[in-house]
Amino acid sequence: MAAHIIVFGNEKGGSGKSTNCMHVTTALARMGFKVGALDLDLRQRSLTRYYENRTRHAKKLGLALAMAEIVELPEIDQAALGAGENIYDRRLTEAVAGMEGRFDFIVIDCPGSHTRLSQVAHSLADTLVTPLNDSFIDFDLLARVDPETHEVLGPSVYSEMVWQARQLRAQAGLAPIDWVVVRNRVGTQRMHNKKKITDAVASLAKRVGFRVAPGFSERVIFRELFPRGLTLLDLGDIGIKNLNISNVAARQEVRELMKALKLPGVEVDF
Protein backbone atom coordinates (compact mmCIF):
# COMPACT_ATOMS: atom_id res chain seq x y z
CA MET A 1 0.00 0.00 0.00
CA ALA A 2 1.37 3.42 -0.99
CA ALA A 3 2.27 5.86 1.77
CA HIS A 4 -0.24 8.64 2.38
CA ILE A 5 1.47 11.99 1.76
CA ILE A 6 0.60 14.92 4.02
CA VAL A 7 1.92 18.31 2.95
CA PHE A 8 1.97 21.30 5.29
CA GLY A 9 1.95 24.41 3.12
CA ASN A 10 1.61 28.14 3.72
CA GLU A 11 3.50 30.92 1.95
CA LYS A 12 3.41 33.17 5.02
CA GLY A 13 5.62 32.55 8.02
CA GLY A 14 4.45 32.55 11.64
CA SER A 15 1.26 30.60 11.04
CA GLY A 16 2.17 27.76 13.42
CA LYS A 17 2.83 25.43 10.49
CA SER A 18 5.82 23.60 11.97
CA THR A 19 4.07 23.31 15.36
CA ASN A 20 1.02 21.76 13.69
CA CYS A 21 3.29 19.52 11.62
CA MET A 22 5.28 18.34 14.64
CA HIS A 23 2.18 17.46 16.62
CA VAL A 24 0.61 15.56 13.72
CA THR A 25 3.78 13.56 12.98
CA THR A 26 4.26 12.77 16.68
CA ALA A 27 0.62 11.74 17.09
CA LEU A 28 0.93 9.34 14.14
CA ALA A 29 4.21 7.91 15.45
CA ARG A 30 2.72 7.41 18.92
CA MET A 31 -0.17 5.51 17.33
CA GLY A 32 2.36 3.06 15.91
CA PHE A 33 2.52 4.30 12.32
CA LYS A 34 5.83 4.54 10.51
CA VAL A 35 6.28 8.20 9.63
CA GLY A 36 8.91 9.75 7.39
CA ALA A 37 9.34 13.52 7.24
CA LEU A 38 10.87 15.89 4.71
CA ASP A 39 11.79 19.43 5.68
CA LEU A 40 11.77 21.55 2.51
CA ASP A 41 12.63 24.77 4.29
CA LEU A 42 16.30 24.50 3.39
CA ARG A 43 17.12 27.75 5.18
CA GLN A 44 15.28 27.81 8.51
CA ARG A 45 14.75 24.02 8.84
CA SER A 46 12.32 24.48 11.73
CA LEU A 47 10.99 20.90 11.64
CA THR A 48 14.52 19.48 11.45
CA ARG A 49 15.64 21.58 14.42
CA TYR A 50 12.51 20.50 16.33
CA TYR A 51 13.49 16.86 15.84
CA GLU A 52 17.14 17.52 16.68
CA ASN A 53 15.94 19.04 19.97
CA ARG A 54 13.71 16.02 20.51
CA THR A 55 16.49 13.52 19.93
CA ARG A 56 18.88 15.38 22.22
CA HIS A 57 16.31 15.77 25.03
CA ALA A 58 15.20 12.13 24.83
CA LYS A 59 18.82 10.99 25.09
CA LYS A 60 19.44 13.30 28.04
CA LEU A 61 16.45 11.86 29.95
CA GLY A 62 16.95 8.29 28.76
CA LEU A 63 13.53 8.20 27.11
CA ALA A 64 12.36 6.41 23.98
CA LEU A 65 10.07 9.05 22.54
CA ALA A 66 7.99 8.20 19.48
CA MET A 67 9.48 9.93 16.45
CA ALA A 68 9.17 10.36 12.74
CA GLU A 69 12.33 9.80 10.71
CA ILE A 70 13.70 12.96 9.12
CA VAL A 71 14.86 12.17 5.59
CA GLU A 72 17.28 14.46 3.77
CA LEU A 73 16.90 15.38 0.12
CA PRO A 74 19.48 13.47 -1.93
CA GLU A 75 22.27 15.33 -3.68
CA ILE A 76 21.99 15.14 -7.45
CA ASP A 77 24.75 15.54 -10.01
CA GLN A 78 23.75 18.20 -12.54
CA ALA A 79 25.19 15.99 -15.28
CA ALA A 80 22.59 13.33 -14.45
CA LEU A 81 19.67 15.62 -15.26
CA GLY A 82 17.71 15.29 -18.46
CA ALA A 83 17.25 18.17 -20.89
CA GLY A 84 15.17 20.87 -19.20
CA GLU A 85 14.85 18.86 -15.97
CA ASN A 86 14.82 20.88 -12.75
CA ILE A 87 17.23 19.66 -10.07
CA TYR A 88 14.76 20.34 -7.25
CA ASP A 89 12.11 18.26 -9.01
CA ARG A 90 14.56 15.36 -9.19
CA ARG A 91 15.73 15.72 -5.58
CA LEU A 92 12.18 15.69 -4.22
CA THR A 93 10.83 12.90 -6.41
CA GLU A 94 13.83 10.68 -5.64
CA ALA A 95 13.45 11.35 -1.91
CA VAL A 96 9.76 10.41 -1.97
CA ALA A 97 10.39 7.36 -4.17
CA GLY A 98 12.99 6.16 -1.67
CA MET A 99 10.50 6.55 1.18
CA GLU A 100 7.70 4.60 -0.48
CA GLY A 101 7.36 1.16 1.06
CA ARG A 102 9.21 2.21 4.20
CA PHE A 103 6.56 4.45 5.74
CA ASP A 104 2.81 4.55 6.28
CA PHE A 105 2.80 8.35 6.13
CA ILE A 106 5.18 10.79 4.47
CA VAL A 107 4.92 14.27 5.96
CA ILE A 108 6.36 17.23 4.04
CA ASP A 109 6.88 20.59 5.73
CA CYS A 110 7.12 23.37 3.13
CA PRO A 111 8.82 26.75 3.63
CA GLY A 112 6.85 29.92 4.33
CA SER A 113 7.58 31.20 0.84
CA HIS A 114 6.98 30.23 -2.78
CA THR A 115 9.71 27.87 -3.99
CA ARG A 116 10.00 25.26 -6.69
CA LEU A 117 10.25 22.53 -4.05
CA SER A 118 7.05 23.72 -2.40
CA GLN A 119 5.25 23.85 -5.72
CA VAL A 120 6.18 20.26 -6.58
CA ALA A 121 5.38 19.05 -3.05
CA HIS A 122 1.83 20.40 -3.32
CA SER A 123 1.23 18.28 -6.42
CA LEU A 124 2.28 15.18 -4.41
CA ALA A 125 -0.15 15.82 -1.55
CA ASP A 126 -2.91 13.38 -0.71
CA THR A 127 -3.77 15.67 2.20
CA LEU A 128 -2.77 19.34 2.12
CA VAL A 129 -2.81 21.16 5.47
CA THR A 130 -2.67 24.97 5.36
CA PRO A 131 -2.43 26.53 8.83
CA LEU A 132 -3.78 30.07 8.92
CA ASN A 133 -3.67 32.71 11.64
CA ASP A 134 -7.21 33.91 12.17
CA SER A 135 -6.88 37.43 10.77
CA PHE A 136 -7.52 39.17 7.47
CA ILE A 137 -3.79 39.81 7.16
CA ASP A 138 -3.22 36.08 6.90
CA PHE A 139 -6.47 35.38 5.06
CA ASP A 140 -4.89 37.33 2.20
CA LEU A 141 -2.84 34.15 1.62
CA LEU A 142 -6.01 32.45 0.37
CA ALA A 143 -8.00 35.22 -1.27
CA ARG A 144 -8.28 38.86 -2.26
CA VAL A 145 -10.92 40.67 -0.25
CA ASP A 146 -12.63 44.04 -0.51
CA PRO A 147 -10.96 46.32 2.08
CA GLU A 148 -14.28 47.86 3.09
CA THR A 149 -16.82 45.04 2.97
CA HIS A 150 -14.36 42.11 3.34
CA GLU A 151 -16.21 40.41 0.51
CA VAL A 152 -14.13 37.71 -1.19
CA LEU A 153 -13.12 39.00 -4.63
CA GLY A 154 -11.14 36.03 -5.83
CA PRO A 155 -8.49 33.44 -5.01
CA SER A 156 -4.91 34.42 -4.20
CA VAL A 157 -1.70 33.31 -5.88
CA TYR A 158 -1.38 30.50 -3.32
CA SER A 159 -4.91 29.23 -4.01
CA GLU A 160 -4.10 29.32 -7.72
CA MET A 161 -1.00 27.19 -7.03
CA VAL A 162 -3.13 24.61 -5.21
CA TRP A 163 -5.54 24.60 -8.16
CA GLN A 164 -2.63 23.94 -10.52
CA ALA A 165 -1.43 21.11 -8.27
CA ARG A 166 -4.90 19.61 -8.43
CA GLN A 167 -4.86 19.84 -12.21
CA LEU A 168 -1.52 18.02 -12.39
CA ARG A 169 -2.83 15.23 -10.17
CA ALA A 170 -5.98 14.90 -12.27
CA GLN A 171 -3.89 14.64 -15.45
CA ALA A 172 -1.81 11.91 -13.79
CA GLY A 173 -4.93 9.99 -12.78
CA LEU A 174 -4.31 10.49 -9.06
CA ALA A 175 -6.92 11.01 -6.36
CA PRO A 176 -7.92 14.63 -5.63
CA ILE A 177 -6.09 16.56 -2.92
CA ASP A 178 -7.98 16.79 0.36
CA TRP A 179 -7.22 20.42 1.23
CA VAL A 180 -7.69 21.33 4.91
CA VAL A 181 -7.33 24.92 6.12
CA VAL A 182 -6.50 24.97 9.83
CA ARG A 183 -7.53 28.08 11.73
CA ASN A 184 -4.91 28.82 14.37
CA ARG A 185 -5.08 31.44 17.13
CA VAL A 186 -8.87 31.76 16.92
CA GLY A 187 -10.51 33.94 19.55
CA THR A 188 -7.83 36.57 20.10
CA GLN A 189 -9.77 39.22 18.19
CA ARG A 190 -13.09 40.93 18.82
CA MET A 191 -16.19 38.82 18.17
CA HIS A 192 -17.39 41.09 15.32
CA ASN A 193 -14.13 40.66 13.43
CA LYS A 194 -14.05 36.95 14.22
CA LYS A 195 -17.46 36.50 12.57
CA LYS A 196 -16.29 38.36 9.45
CA ILE A 197 -13.31 36.06 9.13
CA THR A 198 -15.47 32.98 9.73
CA ASP A 199 -17.89 34.08 7.00
CA ALA A 200 -15.05 34.86 4.56
CA VAL A 201 -13.37 31.49 5.15
CA ALA A 202 -16.68 29.64 4.70
CA SER A 203 -17.42 31.54 1.48
CA LEU A 204 -14.00 30.80 0.00
CA ALA A 205 -14.12 27.16 1.09
CA LYS A 206 -17.10 26.61 -1.19
CA ARG A 207 -15.50 28.47 -4.09
CA VAL A 208 -12.06 26.87 -4.16
CA GLY A 209 -12.79 23.58 -2.40
CA PHE A 210 -11.20 23.15 1.01
CA ARG A 211 -12.36 21.92 4.39
CA VAL A 212 -11.94 23.99 7.54
CA ALA A 213 -10.47 22.48 10.71
CA PRO A 214 -9.89 23.89 14.20
CA GLY A 215 -6.26 24.60 15.01
CA PHE A 216 -4.24 25.68 18.02
CA SER A 217 -4.85 28.70 20.23
CA GLU A 218 -2.05 31.09 21.18
CA ARG A 219 -0.53 29.35 24.21
CA VAL A 220 2.81 29.75 25.95
CA ILE A 221 3.16 25.97 26.22
CA PHE A 222 3.74 25.57 22.47
CA ARG A 223 6.72 27.95 22.57
CA GLU A 224 8.11 26.27 25.69
CA LEU A 225 8.04 22.79 24.15
CA PHE A 226 10.13 23.59 21.06
CA PRO A 227 13.59 23.84 22.76
CA ARG A 228 13.09 20.33 24.15
CA GLY A 229 11.53 18.97 20.97
CA LEU A 230 8.42 17.93 22.86
CA THR A 231 4.71 17.97 22.05
CA LEU A 232 1.69 18.07 24.31
CA LEU A 233 1.35 14.32 23.82
CA ASP A 234 4.72 13.71 25.52
CA LEU A 235 4.07 15.41 28.85
CA GLY A 236 3.16 12.19 30.61
CA ASP A 237 6.34 10.56 29.33
CA ILE A 238 8.50 13.20 31.02
CA GLY A 239 6.70 12.84 34.35
CA ILE A 240 4.02 15.54 34.12
CA LYS A 241 0.92 13.65 35.18
CA ASN A 242 -1.31 16.44 36.44
CA LEU A 243 -1.93 18.83 33.54
CA ASN A 244 -3.21 22.33 34.23
CA ILE A 245 -6.41 23.55 32.59
CA SER A 246 -4.57 25.28 29.75
CA ASN A 247 -2.55 22.15 28.92
CA VAL A 248 -5.66 19.97 28.97
CA ALA A 249 -7.38 22.39 26.59
CA ALA A 250 -4.33 22.44 24.32
CA ARG A 251 -4.19 18.64 24.23
CA GLN A 252 -7.86 18.62 23.26
CA GLU A 253 -7.01 20.94 20.36
CA VAL A 254 -4.46 18.40 19.13
CA ARG A 255 -7.07 15.67 19.39
CA GLU A 256 -9.65 17.70 17.45
CA LEU A 257 -7.14 18.52 14.71
CA MET A 258 -6.25 14.85 14.26
CA LYS A 259 -9.93 13.94 14.03
CA ALA A 260 -10.60 16.72 11.52
CA LEU A 261 -7.82 15.58 9.18
CA LYS A 262 -9.61 12.24 8.63
CA LEU A 263 -6.41 10.44 7.70
CA PRO A 264 -6.84 6.89 6.35
CA GLY A 265 -6.60 4.15 8.96
CA VAL A 266 -6.23 6.63 11.83
CA GLU A 267 -8.51 6.32 14.86
CA VAL A 268 -7.78 9.05 17.39
CA ASP A 269 -7.69 7.41 20.81
CA PHE A 270 -5.65 9.79 22.98
N, C-alpha and C positions, 0 to 999 in steps of 0.2 A: 504494500500500500504506500502510495506517495506521501511524503511529508506535507503537512498543511503549513503554508507559508503565511506568516503574520507580519505585515509591514506597518511600522509606526512612522507616519509622515506628517510633517508640518513645516512650512517654509518660514515660520517665525519662531525665534528662540523664546525661551522662558515660558513655554506653555505647559511644562510638567511632563513632556514627552518621555524623557529617559526615566523619570520616576514611575510613570505608568508602565513603561516597558519592563523595568526591573521587577515590579510587583507581579506582572503577568507571567514573565518567564519563571520567577521563583515559585509562583503558585502552581504552574504546570509541573515544574521539577519536583515539588513537594508531593504532588499527586502521583508521582511515579513515572511520568512521561519523560522520554529522552528529548532534551531540548538543545538545539544548536543556535547560536546567536552570531549575527554579523553586525559590526558597528561600522556604518558607512560614513560617519563623521570623522574623516581622516585627520582633522585638525584638533577638535576639542576632545573627541573620544570619551564622552561622558559615560556611556554604558561600559566601555572597557575599564575605565578607572573605577567605576562602581564595583565591578567584579574583582579587580585587583585588590580593592579595599576589603572585599568580602573574603577573598582567599587568605589575605594576611591576617584578618581578625579571627577567622576560624582556626587558623594554625596557632595563633597566640593563645586562644582559649581551649585548644584541643577538641574542637567540635567538628562534626561532619555535617556541615550545612548543605542542604539540597542546592544544586547549582546547575545552570545551563553551561554549555561549553562554548567559550568564545572562539570563533574560527576566524583566522586572518585571511584577507584576500591574497591569493597567490600572486607572486611576481611573474610577469609575462615579458618575454623577449620581444621587442618590437619587430624583429625579423620574422617572428612566427605568425604575425598578423596577416590576414588576407587583405586584398586590395580594398581600401575604404573602410576596413574594420576598425572600430574604436577600441582602444586598449581597455577602457573601463568596462565596456560591454563584456569583453572576454574575461576579465578578472572576476566580475560578478557571476557570470554564467558558469564559469569553471568552479568557483567556490560553491555555488548552490548544487551543481551536479555532483561534486564530491561529498556533499552532505546528505544527498538522497540515499535512503536505505539505512542510514546511521541514526536518523532522528525521527521522532514522531511529529515534532514541530520545529520549523525553522523561523526564527524571529529576527527581523531586520530593522535596525534602528537607523533612520535616515537623518541627515544633518538638517539644521534649521535654516536651510537655504536651498536654492534651486541648483542642482548639480546633475551631471550626466548619470552618475551612479544612482541618485535618488529617482530620476526619471525611469531608468530601467527597472529598479526595484519595484516601483509602483505597478509595472506591467506584470510582475511575477506574483503579486499579492492575491491570495485566496481571501484573506481578511485584511482590510486596510483600516487602521485605527488612526484617527486624526484628533489628538487632544487640542482643546481650544479654551483659552481663558474666556470667561463669560463677560466679554465687553465688546462694544462695537469696534474698538481699535483692533481687536483680534478677529472679530467676525469678518473684517475686511479681507482676511485670508481666503474666505469662501465666496464672498460676493461683494458686488458694488451696491451701495445703498444710497438713497436720497438723504442728504445731510439734514434736511428739515423734517421729513415725514418718516425717515428710516425704512421706507418702502424698498424692497429688494428690486434693483434695476437689472441685474444680470449676474452671471457667474464670474468669478475672479480667474486670474491666470492659473492659480493652483487647481481650481475646479475643472478648468479646461484640460489641465494635464491629466487629471484623473479620468476625464472622459476619453482622452486619447489612449490612456492605458487600457481602458475598457474596450476600446475599438480594436487594439492590438490583440487582446485576449480572444475577442470574438472571432477575429480573422484566423487565429490559431486553433480555433475549436475548443478553447478552454472555458471552464465555468465562469460565470460573471463574478466580479469582485463584490464581496460583501463589505460595503463602506460604512464604517461606524464613526460618527463624530462624538467625541467624549467631552462633555462640558465640565471643565475644571474650575475651581474657585467660585462656584455658584453661591450667591447669597451675600456677597460682600458689598453689593451696590444697593441703592434704594429700590423698593419694590416696583415702583413705576417703570424704572429703567429695566429692571429684571424681566418684567412682562414684555416690554418691547423686544428685548433680545430673544426671549422664548418664542414670540410670534414670528420674528424674522427667521430664526433657525427652523421652525416648523414649516414655514412657507418655502424656504430654500430646499429643505429635505424632500419635499414633494417634487420640486422642479428638477433637481439634479440627481436624486436617487440615493440618499443615505439614510441610515438609521441614527437615532440619537440615544446616547447612553449617559448615565450619570457618572461623573468623575470624582476627583478628590477635592476636598475643601482646602483652603489655605491653613495649614497646621504646622506648628514648629517641629513636630515629631518627624516629618518627612525630611526636613533639612538636617536634623540631628542624626538620622540613620545613615546618611550617605557616607560620612567619613569612616564608618565601620562596615560599610557594604551590606547593611542589614535592611530587611523589610519588616513591615508590621507583623508578618506571619512568623517571624523568627523570635519574637520577644520571649515566648515560653522556653525556647531552646537555650537562651542566655540567662535563664533564671528569673525572668520577670513574670510572675504568675498572676499577680493582682493588677490588672490594667486599670488606669483611671478612665473616667467617662469619655474624655477626648480620644484616648487610644482605642477604646471599644467602638466608638463611632467611626473612627478612621478605618478600623479593621472591617467594619460593616460596609464601608464604601468600597473596599477591595473586593469583598464578596459580591456586592451588587454589580460591580464592573465585570467580574468574571462571568456572572450569570448573563449579563446583557450581551456579551460577545458571542455567546451561543456557538462555542467552538466544538467541532465534531468529536464525539466520544468523551467530552468533559462533563462530569457531574460535580458541581461545586458542593463540597461537604465539609468546609471548614467554617 
